[in-house]
Amino acid sequence: MRPIQKSKKLADVCYDIRGPVLEKARQMEEDGHKIIKLNIGNLATFGFDAPDEIVQDMIRNMSNASGYTDSKGLFAPRKAIMQYTQEKKIAGVTIDDIYLGNGASELIVMSVNALLNTGDEVLVPSPDYPLWTAAVSLSGGTPVHYVCDEQAGWFPDIEDIKKKINSNTKAIVVINPNNPTGALYPVELLQQIVEVARQHQLIVFADEIYDKVLYDGATHTSLASLADDVLFITFNGLSKNYRACGYRAGWMIVSGEKRYAKDYIEGLNMLASMRLCANVPGQYAIQTALGGYQSINDLVGTGGRLLRQRDLAHKLLTEIPGVTCVKPKSALYMFPRLDPKMYPIKDDQDFAYQLLAEESVLIVQGTGFNCPTPDHFRVVFLPNSDDLTLAIGRIAHFLEGYRKR
Ligand code: PLP
C-alpha cells in the first residue's frame, strides 16, 4: 500500500502546546507517574470552576439545545455581546457583526482562512499564542513575526512592525492581554498600532480573550474602541474570563471600517455557514455570563487566588539563579528567561523533555510560541500554592543540575 501522508498544507503548521512533550507526559502518566502540569491554561482542571449560574443556565437550556441555530448564533447571546461592545466602547456594532464560534479558536482559523491568498502576509507577534502563526500558515499565508521586546516589558516594537510591512501585508495580530508574556498594553501603544494599521490599510485582529484577567488594578482598552476608520476583528469568549474552556463558547466582532470589507465579510459568512453553527449549549451560557456576577474579579483582586499564585510563582521563579521574568499584569502565564551563559540550551524542546523526565514537571518550551531563541519557557500559575511551590522547587533543582553539566 502507498504510505498515507499528511497534506502539504501542514508543512509549516505547528502547535507545540499540545505537542510531543505532552505526548511523553501522557505516556509517563500511563506508567503511573504523577506529573505537575504547568503547560495549559485550562482553568477548570485546577479547581477554578465556572460560575454556578452559567452552569445552571446551561443545564436549564439543555432541552432547547438539540437543534442547529443560525450560523452566526442565537440572538440573545449576540445581543448580550452587543451590549458588551458598548461597555468596551466599540462603536457601531450591529447584531450582524457578531459571530459565535466553538471557542475563539474556530473563529481565528475562520477569519484568516476567509482573508488570505498564497503570498499574503500577516504580522504576528513573537512570542505569540501559536494558533495565530499556525492558522496563517494553514490558510496559505505567511506569518511575519514582529518583536515584542522583553526589555520593554514585552511590548510590541512599533519600529519593527513598520519595517516588516510591504505590499503583501494584509493584517496585524495583536494579543492583548498577552499569552504567553502576561503583558498588558497601554493605550498610547495601542494608538500607535492603530495608526500603523490606518496608514497601511491593515486589518487588525485583536485577540482579547483575557480582557478581564487583570492584576494590580489594571484596566483594559479594546483596540477597536480607538478608531472607526480601520477594520477590526475582535476575539473573546467564555474560556478564560468565565473559566469555561470546555463549553467552547467564543465570539468575534467585526467593527470599524466595514464599508470596504463587504467581500471579506461575505467570505466570513460563507465559512460560518459551512460549519452550520457553534455548540448550542455553550451559546446559552454567554448571556448569563456577561450579564451575571463577574466572579473573575474576586480571583484577580486583593487576596484573590490568581493574584496570590501569580505573586508566589514570580517570586519563586526569579529567586532561581539566572532566571529573570517580567511580572505579568494580566492573563495566566509567565514567560521566564534563562540566562544563556548559565544555561546554554541548544534545543529547548529537549530541555522540556529532560525536565519532564527528571522532575515530572511539564512546561512548554519558548520556541513553541515562536520565540526566536531557545532561552525561554512558559508556565501557567494555576496549580494551588503547594503544587506551585513543589513544581518550581523541582525546576530550581533541575536547573541547579543543568548548571553543573
Ligand atoms: N487566544 C488566546 C490568546 C488564547 O490563549 C487562547 C487559549 O488559550 C485562545 C485564543 C483560544 O481560546 P478558546 O478556548 O476560546 O478557543
Residues whose N, C-alpha, C, O or C-beta is under 5 A from the ligand:
A	BS01	PLP	G41 N102 G103 A104 S105 Y129 I175 N179 D207 I209 G237 S239 C245 A249 G250
